[in-house]
Each structure stands twice: as structure tokens, then as C-alpha cells.
């Protein structure tokens, strides 16, 4: 069984014809040394061997995306079709898997790779426009909230397939309203020893929503299974004074505190009832600026074009990290030097 996208060894599977090895070697060096991608490149990974058809899917399933160099030579060979088809199978099973094609100007795909991201590369020349397009293709931003004005909401819900229906319905409704949903990692080991980490994540959000599914027991407490993690996060949100909405199955009753404000929604409901939708619609007004928002501090020459808001560099940083960027001349507190140092110190990334 293929690993989840976030646990894979490589960012990119590099698919190419060996006749294009000069361009591909240059591209591999740029992807690895400049762009910071981890690349599955047969010249390196196979140590002089050749990729067997039976090993192809295994190699691609170790990657988070596929970059195909669709030259006339590559399109004339059967293996580019096999690699493309395997990549598309991977994308069908994992929506986050990216398939991107570099096409020399004048090359015609002839029906192959329709619906795939295409980047024209004049004469297979790796210029700045091409490299910027590659990064944008692997970090698409069209459907992502703008980090400069996104509204982050912490979500406490089930990840178990058999009781996640109501949680998924609520999350879809919040996403439709433009909220960016933040939560603890599904594969995070342990909860009890990480309360500070959970609180820091929650403090980066401006609202809190919990969706509690029924798990065979009516009584719920913050000390006992099966609801303790939900209730502990609810209590954290109260401590942080976050605007909160708790949606729970009608059968659940909190026995170590009040549940009078809870909204009820059955665990197996796949559409939000009107009572839930009405409450969620108020969250936009209740949302507040996070006490500890995440951002990236960019230390750079303030006179250069890259320092300008919306520059390609800052746009790429925001697209890749999902966080807004700040540079020194955008800070207006006094004393200025102290304010700049504090802003740099408190950044998620510098």
C-alpha cells in the first residue's frame, strides 16, 4: 500500500528520454540545489541500471509528484506513456499528487496528457520564467486562501472513517465560507505530552470548531475515553478565549461540565442541518485576530524588487508555506529597531 503523500521520500519523479540527458541533468541540479526539492532521478537512484516496468509504480508511489520532459524523443518512446499513466493513476488515488509536463516549444502532445499542467520551455532552456512556473505548478495557489487575509479556524474532529461523516460535512461548509482549517497532524504521535504544542497551534487561529461523533458511550469527560481529546481541546479553546462552536451527536452528554451551548448533529449526517449552518455563518463575525499568528519574516535588502509586496519571491514563499510574509519596512512600531528584532524573533520562519 502506498504511503500517504506527506510521508513519501521524494517530492518529484523525473520522467524523461535519455536523449535529453543534458537538459535533464541541469534541471535535476536546479531542482535539488536551488529549489530544494528531493528528486527521484534514474541516473542517481538506479546507479546505472534501468527501471523495470514492474518497479515503475513502486518508484512513483514514493514521490509526491511527477515532472515529465515531453520532448519529441520522449513522446516517441513507450516508457513516457507508461510513466505518465502511472502518475495519473497516482493522482486519481491521491488528490495532492502533482503531474506537470515541460514541453519544448513546437512539440505537439497529440492527445497525450490532456488536462495536465503544461509549461512551454523554448529550446529546453532552463530560464527564470521556466523555473518560476515549475515552482508554481508544484505549489498551486488558485484554490488556496490568500495567507494575507485568510481566516484560520482550529478544527477538532474525527479522522476515523466510520464516524467522520458529520465532521466532513462541517469542514466542507466552513471551507465554502472561506475559512482555512487547521488541526493537529493525523500521524502525530501522542497527545497527552503535547498540550503546549496544541495550544500554540490553536493560538495561531481566530476561532475554534469541534465536531464530536457518538462512540457508543453517552457520558463524556475530559479525563476518560472515548471523548477526552475532543473535550480537552474544547477546554483549551476556552482558556485561550477563542470564539467557539461545539457540534455533538445528540446522544452525548458532558458529565464534567456544561454542554448547554452545544449544537446537535447526528454522527452519520452528511449534510449540515440548518441549525448548524446558521451557527457557522456567524463565525465570520465572531472570528478574531489570532493572539500568535504565524508569518514568515523575510530578511532582505529593502531596496530590491524582491522586497515589494507581491514580488515573485514573496509570492512563492507565501504559496509554499501558506503564511504571510513580513519585511522590515512594513513594521511601524517604535522603537523601530526593537520592533523589527521582536518581529523576527516571533516569526514561524525567517
C-alpha positions in Angstrom: 0.0 0.0 0.0 1.4 3.4 -1.0 2.4 5.8 1.7 0.4 9.0 2.4 1.7 11.9 0.4 3.2 13.7 3.4 5.3 10.6 4.3 6.9 10.0 0.9 10.7 10.1 0.3 10.7 12.3 -2.8 9.0 15.4 -4.0 9.4 14.7 -7.7 9.7 11.7 -10.0 11.7 12.9 -13.1 10.4 11.3 -16.3 12.5 11.8 -19.4 14.1 10.4 -22.5 17.8 9.7 -22.2 18.5 11.8 -25.3 17.6 14.8 -23.3 20.1 14.0 -20.6 22.0 17.3 -20.8 18.9 19.4 -20.1 17.6 16.9 -17.5 20.9 16.9 -15.6 20.7 20.7 -15.5 17.1 20.6 -14.4 17.9 18.0 -11.7 20.7 20.2 -10.3 18.4 23.2 -10.2 15.5 21.3 -8.6 17.8 19.8 -5.9 20.4 22.5 -5.2 18.3 25.7 -5.8 14.7 24.8 -5.4 15.2 22.4 -2.5 13.2 19.5 -3.9 14.1 15.9 -3.4 14.1 14.2 -6.8 13.9 10.6 -8.0 16.2 10.7 -10.9 17.1 7.3 -12.5 20.7 8.3 -13.2 21.2 8.7 -9.4 18.6 6.3 -7.9 19.3 3.3 -10.2 23.1 3.6 -10.2 23.5 2.7 -13.9 20.6 0.3 -14.1 17.3 0.7 -15.8 13.8 1.0 -14.4 11.7 -2.2 -15.0 8.1 -1.9 -15.7 7.2 -3.8 -12.5 9.2 -1.3 -10.5 7.7 1.8 -12.1 4.6 2.2 -9.9 6.7 1.5 -6.8 9.1 4.3 -7.7 6.3 6.8 -8.4 4.5 5.8 -5.3 7.5 7.0 -3.3 7.1 10.5 -4.7 4.7 13.5 -4.2 4.6 14.4 -7.9 5.9 13.7 -11.4 7.7 16.1 -13.7 7.7 14.9 -17.3 10.0 16.3 -20.0 7.8 15.7 -23.0 10.2 16.2 -25.9 9.6 14.6 -29.3 12.0 11.9 -28.4 10.3 11.2 -25.1 6.8 11.1 -26.7 8.0 8.7 -29.3 9.0 6.2 -26.7 6.7 3.8 -24.9 8.0 4.4 -21.4 6.9 8.1 -21.2 3.4 6.8 -21.8 3.8 4.2 -19.0 5.2 6.7 -16.6 2.5 9.3 -17.4 -0.2 6.7 -17.0 1.2 5.5 -13.6 1.5 9.2 -12.5 -2.2 9.8 -13.5 -3.2 6.7 -11.5 -1.4 8.1 -8.5 -3.2 11.4 -8.9 -6.5 9.6 -9.1 -5.9 7.9 -5.8 -4.2 10.9 -4.1 -5.6 14.3 -5.0 -2.4 16.1 -3.8 -0.2 14.3 -6.2 1.0 16.7 -8.9 1.6 15.9 -12.6 3.5 18.6 -14.5 4.8 18.5 -18.1 7.6 20.5 -19.6 7.1 20.8 -23.4 9.7 22.2 -25.8 8.0 24.9 -27.9 6.7 23.3 -31.1 6.2 19.8 -29.6 2.7 18.5 -30.0 1.4 16.0 -27.4 -1.2 14.5 -29.9 -3.8 13.8 -27.3 -1.4 12.5 -24.6 -1.5 14.3 -21.3 -4.7 16.3 -21.8 -5.8 18.1 -18.7 -2.3 18.2 -17.3 -0.3 21.3 -16.4 1.9 22.3 -19.3 4.9 24.5 -19.2 6.4 25.6 -22.6 10.2 25.5 -22.5 11.8 27.2 -25.5 14.6 25.0 -26.8 14.7 23.2 -23.5 16.4 26.3 -21.9 16.1 26.5 -18.2 15.5 30.2 -17.7 14.0 32.1 -14.8 10.4 32.1 -16.2 10.5 28.3 -16.5 11.8 27.8 -13.0 9.2 30.1 -11.6 6.5 28.2 -13.5 7.7 24.9 -12.2 7.5 26.0 -8.6 4.1 27.5 -9.1 2.9 24.2 -10.7 4.1 22.1 -7.7 2.7 24.6 -5.2 -0.6 25.6 -6.9 -2.3 28.6 -5.3 -5.5 29.0 -7.3 -7.7 27.2 -4.7 -5.8 28.2 -1.6 -6.8 31.1 0.7 -4.6 34.1 0.5 -2.4 34.0 3.6 -2.5 37.8 3.9 -6.3 37.7 4.6 -7.1 34.1 5.3 -9.2 33.3 8.4 -7.7 30.3 10.2 -10.1 28.2 12.3 -8.9 25.3 14.5 -10.9 22.1 13.9 -11.3 19.3 16.4 -13.0 16.3 14.7 -12.7 12.6 14.0 -10.3 11.1 11.4 -11.8 7.7 11.7 -13.7 6.8 8.5 -16.6 5.1 10.4 -17.6 8.2 12.4 -16.2 11.2 10.4 -19.3 11.9 8.3 -20.6 14.9 10.4 -17.1 16.3 10.7 -16.5 16.2 7.0 -19.8 17.9 6.3 -19.0 20.7 8.8 -15.5 21.1 7.4 -16.8 21.4 3.8 -19.3 24.1 5.0 -16.5 26.1 6.7 -14.2 25.8 3.6 -17.1 27.0 1.4 -17.2 30.1 3.7 -13.6 30.8 3.0 -12.1 29.5 6.3 -8.7 27.8 6.3 -9.0 24.8 8.5 -6.1 24.0 10.9 -5.7 20.9 13.1 -3.3 18.6 14.7 -1.5 16.2 12.3 -3.2 12.9 11.8 0.0 11.0 12.2 1.2 12.9 15.3 2.4 10.6 18.0 0.6 11.2 21.3 -1.5 14.0 22.7 -1.1 14.0 26.5 2.5 15.1 26.4 2.0 17.8 23.7 -0.5 20.2 25.3 1.8 23.2 24.8 2.1 22.3 21.1 -1.6 22.0 20.7 -2.2 25.3 22.4 0.4 27.0 20.2 -1.4 25.7 17.1 -4.7 26.9 18.4 -3.3 30.3 19.3 -2.5 30.8 15.7 -6.2 30.6 14.8 -9.0 33.0 15.3 -11.8 30.6 16.0 -12.5 27.0 17.2 -14.9 24.4 16.0 -15.4 20.9 17.5 -17.4 18.1 15.9 -17.9 15.2 18.4 -19.2 11.9 16.9 -21.0 9.3 19.0 -18.7 6.4 20.0 -21.0 4.1 21.9 -21.0 6.0 25.2 -23.3 8.8 26.3 -21.2 10.2 29.1 -18.3 12.4 28.1 -15.4 13.7 30.3 -12.1 15.4 29.6 -10.3 12.6 31.5 -11.7 9.5 30.0 -12.0 7.9 26.6 -13.6 8.0 24.1 -14.2 11.8 24.1 -11.3 13.1 26.2 -9.3 14.6 23.4 -12.2 16.5 22.0 -13.1 17.9 25.4 -9.5 18.8 26.3 -9.3 20.8 23.0 -12.6 22.5 23.9 -11.2 23.5 27.3 -8.0 24.8 25.6 -10.1 27.0 23.3 -12.0 28.3 26.4 -8.7 29.0 28.1 -7.4 30.9 25.0 -10.8 32.8 24.8 -11.3 31.7 21.2 -14.8 32.1 19.6 -16.0 28.5 19.7 -18.7 26.3 18.3 -19.2 22.8 19.5 -21.3 20.4 17.4 -22.0 17.0 19.0 -24.2 13.9 18.4 -27.5 14.2 20.3 -26.7 11.1 22.4 -23.6 12.7 24.0 -23.8 14.5 27.4 -20.8 16.1 29.1 -20.7 15.0 32.7 -17.8 17.1 34.0 -19.1 20.4 32.7 -21.8 22.2 30.9 -22.9 21.3 27.3 -25.8 23.8 27.2 -24.3 25.7 24.3 -23.6 22.6 22.2 -25.3 22.3 18.8 -26.6 18.9 17.9 -25.9 16.9 14.7 -26.1 13.2 14.2 -22.8 11.4 13.5 -24.0 9.9 10.3 -25.3 13.1 8.7 -23.6 14.0 5.5 -25.3 17.4 5.2 -25.3 20.1 7.8 -28.8 20.9 9.3 -29.9 24.5 9.2 -29.2 25.0 12.9 -25.5 24.1 12.2 -25.3 26.2 9.1 -26.8 29.2 10.9 -24.2 29.0 13.7 -21.3 28.5 11.2 -22.5 31.6 9.3 -22.0 33.7 12.5 -18.4 32.5 12.8 -17.1 35.1 10.3 -18.3 37.9 12.6 -17.1 36.2 15.7 -13.6 35.4 14.3 -10.9 37.4 15.9 -7.3 38.1 15.1 -5.1 35.3 16.5 -3.0 36.0 19.5 0.0 34.3 18.0 -0.4 34.4 14.2 2.1 32.5 12.0 4.1 34.5 9.5 7.5 34.4 7.7 9.9 37.2 8.3 12.0 38.0 5.2 15.4 39.5 5.9 16.4 41.1 2.6 17.6 44.3 1.0 14.7 46.6 1.3 15.6 48.5 -1.8 15.5 45.4 -4.1 12.4 44.5 -6.1 12.0 41.2 -4.2 11.1 43.1 -1.0 8.0 44.5 -2.6 4.6 43.0 -1.6 3.5 40.6 -4.3 7.0 40.1 -5.7 7.7 36.6 -7.2 9.9 35.6 -4.3 7.4 36.6 -1.6 4.6 35.1 -3.6 6.4 31.8 -3.8 7.2 31.9 0.0 3.6 32.5 0.8 2.4 29.9 -1.7 4.7 27.2 -0.3 4.3 28.0 3.4 0.7 29.1 3.4 1.8 32.0 5.6 2.0 35.8 5.0 5.4 37.4 4.7 6.7 40.5 6.5 9.8 42.6 5.7 11.4 45.3 7.8 9.9 48.4 6.2 6.4 47.1 6.9 6.9 47.4 10.6 5.8 50.8 12.0 6.2 50.4 15.8 8.6 52.4 18.0 11.4 52.0 18.8 11.7 50.6 15.3 14.9 48.5 15.7 13.4 46.8 18.7 10.1 46.2 16.9 12.0 44.6 14.0 14.0 42.3 16.2 10.9 41.2 18.1 9.1 40.6 14.8 12.0 38.5 13.5 12.2 36.6 16.8 8.5 35.7 16.9 8.3 34.6 13.3 7.4 31.0 12.5 10.2 31.0 9.9 12.9 33.5 9.0 
